[in-house]
Amino acid sequence: MKSKDNNMKKAFVFDFDDTLATTTCKVEVIYDGHWGRDSIVEELTPSEFNTYELKTGESFSFVQFGQLINPVALPLISLAQEVSQENHNVFILSARPSEAVNPITEFLRSLNIEVKSVICVGGKPINIAKEKRTVLMSIIENHDVVYFYDDDKTNIQEADKLEGLKAVRI
C-alpha cells in the first residue's frame, strides 16, 4: 500500500519537444517513389507532425530526431530544475527514437537537471499516445503522486484515463 504522509514519493514526467525545449529537428514526409527513388515532400515541426495525415504513398522519417539540433529551453524547464533539486524523480517521456536518450540526458544535465530515466518510445510504427500511457502506468506503480506535462492533446487525453496521475497540457 502506498504511503500518504508528508514523505510522498513524487514523479514528474515531462515530454521533451515543445514542452521542455524546442529544436530545429523536422519530421520528414517521404513519398515512396517508383524505381527506388524516395523524395522528401515536406518537413514538419513536432507540433505540425501531431496533426499531419499521411497521403497515399507517403511515410514519415524521424532521422533528425536521433539528435538535438539547436536545442532551446522553454519556460517549463524551470519546474524541471526545481523538482530535480528537491530530489523528486524526474522522467522524460518522448516520442523520439531511442538514439535521442543520450543527447536529451546531456542537454538536461547541462541545465542542472538530473533525470531518473529518459524513455523514448518513437522510431517505430506505434500509437505514441497509448505507448506513453503504458509507460506512465509503470511509473504510477512506484510513486504516490505523478505529474505529467505534454504539449500534445492526444497524449494528455490518454494520460487522463489513468488514476493517480495529474496530466497538464502545455
C-alpha positions in Angstrom: 0.0 0.0 0.0 1.3 3.5 -0.9 2.1 5.8 2.0 0.0 9.0 2.2 2.1 11.0 4.6 4.4 14.0 4.1 7.1 11.8 2.6 5.1 11.0 -0.5 7.2 9.8 -3.4 6.6 12.1 -6.3 7.4 11.7 -10.0 7.4 14.5 -12.6 7.2 13.2 -16.2 7.9 15.6 -19.0 7.6 15.3 -22.7 10.7 16.8 -24.4 9.8 18.5 -27.7 7.7 21.7 -27.4 7.3 21.0 -23.7 10.8 21.4 -22.1 12.6 22.5 -25.2 12.4 23.3 -28.9 14.8 22.2 -31.6 15.1 22.7 -35.3 14.6 19.0 -35.9 12.0 18.2 -38.5 9.9 15.1 -39.3 10.4 14.4 -43.0 7.4 13.3 -45.1 8.7 10.9 -47.6 7.0 10.0 -50.9 7.7 6.4 -51.7 8.5 6.9 -55.4 8.9 4.4 -58.2 12.3 2.8 -59.1 13.6 3.0 -55.6 13.6 6.8 -55.6 12.1 8.3 -52.4 11.8 12.0 -52.1 11.2 14.4 -49.2 7.8 16.0 -49.8 7.7 18.2 -46.7 9.4 18.8 -43.4 7.2 19.1 -40.3 7.8 20.6 -36.9 6.8 18.4 -33.9 3.5 20.3 -33.5 2.7 20.0 -37.2 3.5 16.3 -37.1 0.9 15.9 -34.3 -1.9 16.7 -36.8 -0.4 15.7 -40.2 -2.3 12.9 -42.0 -0.2 10.9 -44.5 -1.4 10.7 -48.0 -1.2 7.6 -50.2 2.4 6.7 -50.8 3.8 8.8 -48.0 5.6 7.8 -44.9 7.5 9.6 -42.0 11.2 9.7 -41.4 12.4 10.6 -38.0 16.1 10.5 -38.8 16.8 14.1 -37.5 15.3 13.2 -34.1 18.1 10.9 -33.1 20.0 14.1 -32.2 19.2 17.5 -30.8 19.6 20.3 -33.4 19.8 23.8 -31.9 18.0 23.0 -28.6 16.5 25.9 -26.7 15.0 25.5 -23.3 11.4 26.6 -22.8 9.9 28.2 -19.6 8.8 24.8 -18.1 12.5 23.9 -17.8 12.5 25.9 -14.5 10.0 23.5 -13.0 12.1 20.5 -14.0 15.2 22.2 -12.4 13.2 22.9 -9.2 11.9 19.4 -8.8 15.2 17.8 -9.7 16.9 20.0 -7.0 14.3 18.8 -4.5 15.3 15.2 -5.3 12.0 14.2 -6.8 12.1 11.6 -9.6 12.2 13.3 -13.0 11.4 11.3 -16.1 11.5 12.3 -19.8 8.9 10.6 -21.9 9.5 11.4 -25.5 8.2 10.3 -28.9 11.8 10.5 -30.2 13.7 7.3 -31.1 16.0 5.6 -28.6 19.0 7.2 -30.2 18.0 10.5 -28.6 18.3 9.3 -25.0 21.9 10.4 -24.5 21.6 13.8 -26.3 18.5 14.6 -24.2 20.2 13.5 -21.0 23.3 15.6 -21.7 21.2 18.7 -22.6 19.3 18.4 -19.4 22.4 17.8 -17.3 23.9 21.0 -18.8 20.9 22.8 -17.2 21.4 21.1 -13.8 18.6 18.6 -14.3 19.3 15.1 -13.2 16.8 12.6 -14.7 15.9 9.2 -13.3 15.3 8.0 -16.9 14.8 9.2 -20.4 12.3 7.0 -22.1 12.0 7.3 -25.9 9.0 5.5 -27.4 9.3 6.6 -31.0 11.1 5.3 -34.0 8.7 2.5 -34.7 5.1 2.4 -36.1 3.1 2.5 -32.9 0.4 4.6 -31.3 2.6 7.1 -29.4 -0.1 8.2 -27.0 -1.0 4.7 -26.0 2.7 3.8 -25.6 3.2 6.8 -23.4 0.2 5.8 -21.3 1.7 2.3 -20.8 5.0 3.8 -19.6 3.1 6.2 -17.3 1.2 3.2 -15.8 4.6 1.7 -14.7 5.7 5.0 -13.2 2.4 5.3 -11.3 3.0 1.9 -9.7 6.2 3.1 -8.0 5.1 6.6 -6.9 2.4 8.2 -4.7 1.9 11.2 -7.0 2.7 11.5 -10.7 2.6 14.7 -12.7 2.7 14.5 -16.5 3.4 17.5 -18.7 3.0 17.3 -22.5 2.0 19.6 -25.4 0.1 17.0 -27.3 -3.7 16.9 -26.8 -3.9 13.1 -27.6 -1.2 12.2 -25.2 -2.9 14.2 -22.4 -6.3 12.5 -23.2 -4.7 9.1 -22.9 -3.0 10.0 -19.7 -6.2 11.4 -18.2 -7.6 7.8 -18.3 -5.1 6.9 -15.6 -5.8 7.1 -11.8 -3.0 8.5 -9.7 -1.8 10.9 -12.3 -2.3 14.7 -12.9 -1.9 15.5 -16.6 -1.1 19.0 -17.7 -1.2 20.2 -21.3 1.4 22.8 -22.1 
